[in-house]
Amino acid sequence: MELRVLSVAQGLAAFSPSVIQELLGYPQWSWRACILSSTGSNTSPGRVVQAEPITRVGSTLSPGWPGGLSGATVIDSLDTLYLMELKEEFQEAQAWVEESFHLNVSGEASLFEVNIRYIGGLLSAYYLTGEELSSSRSLGPFLSLHDPCSCTKGQTLTPGPAALGAVEQLQETLPSACCLESDSATHNHWHSAVFRIKAVKLGEKLLPAFNTPTGIPKSVVNFKSGSWGWTTAGSSSVLAEFGSLHLEFLHLTELSGNQVFAEKASVRNIRQVLRKIEKPFGLYPNFLSPVSGNWVQHHVSVGGLGDSFYEYLIKSWLMSAKTDMEAKNMYYEALESKHQVNESAWARALRAAEVAASREAAAMNYLSKLEASWEAWLNCPGSPREGPRAALTLGAGWARSKFLALKTDLVALNLSALRPCVQHAEKLPGPRAARTGYAQEPGRAQSGPQSPAQAIETYLLNVSPGGLTYIAEWRGGILDHKMGHLACFSGGMIALGAEDAKEEKRAHYRELAAQITKTCHESYARSDTKLGPEAFWFNSGREAVATQLSESYYILRPEVVESYMYLWRQTHDPIYREWGWEVVMALETHCRTEAGFSGIQDVYSSLPNHDNKQQSFFLAETLKYLYLLFSEDDVLSLEDWVFNTEAHPLPINHSDSSGRAWPRH
């Protein structure tokens, strides 16, 4: 497969050719961090799970998710090195995968992290570097036709008995070890096959995680025993984790011929469970019990814990060449509001206040309607005299000074118990959701079940007094008016999905994507370093800034530049390249060290301290998205590729008459 990579000489519209030249050097510098760290720790580069560019001593201890697997940085960086034509670095990484990446490990691994980093990285390396020797898409015929060591040095491969029954055997019988002088094209095919075989074998090692009463996988699997456990929230599975398997596991089925990946571990079972389960206000909470199939907590976020579930819905639709209608419908229902349930005026007011967020004028409108039933409220046993105002306070999660004294009034409020006291309030006209977009009137409710995950726009989307659009977090009916860095991917996601929305909503979604991306840019622009914090808030007159030191760090995250890339590809508005270049300059100024790049502890300090960590996703995602932002649109065209949540490109299924699914090129 031929990938066109811009040369420095070609340049970029409105930008100096030095942009690409600068970016081409960044992966080399980051790869150097891995090499120097391995030297300092007296180990191989592949053993470095996380580079430490300050001390130059790579971390080989598990950060809690690889399960004994090594080489996270190596495998995460394969496609970035290949894309940027950094041949020496790519060949070094490839050789390590062939010779030293062993799967016979016995630790506890995160299903999510192993899938998106290791399997995603191996799959993308496979698709980028070569095609099959065999015309069949399954592994069986390919493995039975070729024995990698049935040749002598200097000869090409010839058919022989299968020698690849176990992937560990492959470590000792690669053509790189016994047929180094064979035909180069055949040799390259063998390199590609290594990535494919190890991806499938690693996928098989994750399957025990799905052995639950519901089929919803656990978060952790033990590679030795096949036993399982959880990574967070006690005995819960996490929405973003079990909802982010579809892309990789469908490719594992495609490449292996084994339907278990698609059936047991992906589409059919997980979506079936999610369709049946009741969802509060149509929202998908972040934690679900894989034993009972019930939600464990009513915490909803489009950022951490929930993010890639929504991302994989729209990308599953795109990867299927727009045939996966279920994924499409679930995604758009997650953004829109189609049905509402009948509720008392008080319940409607709470939801309306959440929608209005900190928009005081709209809040006072709701307040006037509530006060029309003041007597009924006062006659309810145990109700606070300032009930309506307190209800608004709690519902909106405000911290405005005029409401602070009332917040404690409603801590123990049981809305259901108070409902009979205000039945006459049902006759009041329902408050209109005071915001732009497509939210309907809660007061004109329809009975019946709610649509799946309907409430992102209706319940989570807000506009600050300063005009910044953001997606809040929802905790059991209370909004946290903050947005995590992880949630900043949503601008790109919404832009990506705008084209296939209903015609009357396409412009709306494009504008929404632009507004969310602008807000995330503001979180960068309002810091001293011009890098964004881990989370930023909208309260007490402060907007798009972190309010405590524990949220002020930057760990080389990619989500903001990811959205810049998608918005650039869609609009070609030069502002996104300008914002991207600001990030490049900030990385150069504050994160580059003598041996790689490091995160920083406080983005609001003009002289920030480094955290001595170069995360593997910096190579996999941040640098790749920056490079694509300044490349032409046909470099990993969005018509032919989708990116998993670790930015590993996977081909769209452009099937021809033979059923093959190669990308167009």
Beta strands, then each sheet from edge to edge (+ up, - down):
strand 1: 108-110
strand 2: 220-222
strand 3: 228-229
strand 4: 237-238
strand 5: 287-288
strand 6: 295-297
strand 7: 299-300
strand 8: 461-463
strand 9: 469-471
strand 10: 473-475
strand 11: 478-480
strand 12: 482-484
strand 13: 535-539
strand 14: 542-545
strand 15: 592-593
strand 16: 596-597
strand 17: 641-643
strand 18: 649-651
sheet 1: 1+ 2- 3+
sheet 2: 4+ 5- 6+
sheet 3: 7+ 10- 11+
sheet 4: 8+ 9-
sheet 5: 12+ 13- 14+
sheet 6: 15+ 16-
sheet 7: 17+ 18-
end
